[in-house]
Amino acid sequence: MPSATPASTREPLNPEWRVHTARIFKEVLENPTCQVLRQPLLIMDDLMRRVASRAAELNDHELNQLMLQLTLYAIADPYSPDFDPKRVQDILNTTSPDAA
């Protein structure tokens, strides 16, 4: 069950912890024993892509950090030609400009 603790009081996620969302979906979808999950995962994949697109439009620092940790932005995806590990680390290791 998700935590009800407000984001502002939670411990920040360790920037070293990342999830390659697209690879997880691909691995599960290629597993013949997981075919029952195919449709829900395809729907979730589409929703995650739309969330990432909207997050990029909003350009919220904390939301950008989460999108990077989920590798939903190309700069965080080691399999993408746009992969930029230095930029990712810079974003993950900085605090929000609004947090003053």
C-alpha positions as CSV (number, residue, x, y, z in Angstrom):
1,M,0.0,0.0,0.0
2,P,1.4,3.4,-0.9
3,S,2.6,5.7,1.8
4,A,0.3,8.5,2.9
5,T,3.3,10.5,4.0
6,P,3.5,13.8,2.1
7,A,6.3,13.9,-0.5
8,S,7.9,16.9,1.3
9,T,8.5,14.9,4.4
10,R,9.6,11.6,2.8
11,E,13.3,10.6,2.6
12,P,14.6,11.4,-0.9
13,L,15.1,8.3,-3.1
14,N,18.7,7.3,-3.6
15,P,19.6,8.5,-7.1
16,E,21.5,5.2,-7.6
17,W,18.2,3.3,-7.6
18,R,16.6,3.3,-11.0
19,V,14.0,1.2,-12.7
20,H,14.1,0.6,-16.5
21,T,10.4,0.6,-16.9
22,A,10.3,-0.3,-20.6
23,R,12.7,-3.2,-20.1
24,I,10.6,-4.6,-17.3
25,F,7.5,-4.5,-19.4
26,K,9.4,-6.1,-22.3
27,E,10.8,-8.9,-20.2
28,V,7.4,-9.7,-18.7
29,L,5.6,-9.5,-22.0
30,E,8.2,-11.9,-23.6
31,N,7.7,-14.5,-20.9
32,P,5.1,-17.0,-22.1
33,T,3.8,-17.7,-18.6
34,C,2.8,-14.1,-18.2
35,Q,0.5,-13.7,-21.1
36,V,-2.4,-12.9,-18.7
37,L,-0.6,-9.7,-17.9
38,R,-0.2,-8.6,-21.6
39,Q,-3.1,-6.3,-21.9
40,P,-2.8,-4.6,-18.5
41,L,1.0,-4.0,-19.1
42,L,0.4,-2.6,-22.6
43,I,-2.2,-0.2,-21.1
44,M,0.2,0.7,-18.3
45,D,3.0,1.2,-20.7
46,D,0.9,3.6,-22.7
47,L,-0.2,5.5,-19.6
48,M,3.4,5.8,-18.3
49,R,4.5,7.2,-21.7
50,R,1.7,9.8,-21.5
51,V,2.6,10.6,-17.9
52,A,6.2,11.1,-18.9
53,S,5.2,13.4,-21.8
54,R,3.0,15.5,-19.5
55,A,5.8,15.6,-16.9
56,A,8.2,16.9,-19.5
57,E,5.7,19.7,-20.3
58,L,5.2,20.6,-16.7
59,N,9.0,20.6,-16.1
60,D,8.6,20.1,-12.3
61,H,12.0,19.3,-10.7
62,E,10.8,16.5,-8.4
63,L,8.7,15.0,-11.1
64,N,11.6,15.1,-13.5
65,Q,13.7,13.2,-11.0
66,L,11.1,10.5,-10.7
67,M,10.8,10.2,-14.5
68,L,14.6,9.8,-14.7
69,Q,14.6,7.1,-12.0
70,L,11.9,5.2,-14.0
71,T,14.0,5.8,-17.2
72,L,10.9,7.3,-18.8
73,Y,13.0,10.1,-20.3
74,A,15.4,9.2,-23.1
75,I,18.4,10.9,-21.4
76,A,18.1,8.3,-18.6
77,D,17.8,5.3,-20.9
78,P,21.1,3.6,-21.5
79,Y,19.7,2.0,-24.6
80,S,18.7,5.4,-26.2
81,P,21.0,7.5,-28.4
82,D,20.0,10.5,-26.3
83,F,21.4,8.9,-23.1
84,D,23.3,11.5,-21.1
85,P,24.4,10.1,-17.7
86,K,26.1,13.3,-16.6
87,R,23.0,15.3,-17.1
88,V,20.9,12.7,-15.4
89,Q,23.2,12.7,-12.4
90,D,23.2,16.5,-12.3
91,I,19.4,16.5,-12.2
92,L,19.1,13.7,-9.6
93,N,21.7,15.2,-7.3
94,T,20.3,18.8,-7.2
95,T,17.5,20.1,-5.1
96,S,14.5,21.8,-6.5
97,P,15.1,25.4,-7.4
98,D,11.8,26.2,-5.5
99,A,13.1,24.6,-2.3
100,A,14.6,27.7,-0.8
